[in-house]
Amino acid sequence: MSMVFCRECNNMLYPKEDRVNRKLLYACRNCGHQEGAENPCIYRNEVLRTTEDKTVVVHDVATDPTLPRAAARCQKCGHKEAVYFQSSTRKDQAMTLYFVCCAPNCGHRWKE
C-alpha cells in the first residue's frame, strides 16, 4: 500500500481496473505505462479508537424539554434531577443509559 512510481517517467502510478481480466493495475497518467498490482488492497482504514471514546454529550442537553427526567442524585453537586437517554456504542453491546445533571452550572454526566 505504498506509492508506486512509473518505470518510464517516474510519475506516480494510480490504481486502475482491468474489467476484462478482472485485475487491479497501476497506470501512469503521464505516459500511459501500466503494470499489474502485487497486492489487491489499495486502501486500508484502521480505526484505533472505540466508539465509546467518542461519545459526546452536548452541554445544552439538560435544558432539552423533549428528554425524560429522573429523580437521580448528581454525585458532583448533589442536585436531585437529571435528564437521561439511551444509546448503544456498538451493535453487539447492550444499550447504555446516560444521565446529565439538570443543575444550571453543573452539567455532570454519568452512565449506568
Secondary structure, 3 states (H helix, E strand, C coil): CCCCECCCCCCEEEEEEECCCCEEEEEECCCCCEEECCCCCCCCCCCCCCHHHHCCCCHHHHHCCCCCEECCCCCCCCCCCEEEEEECCCCCCCCEEEEEECCCCCCCEEEC
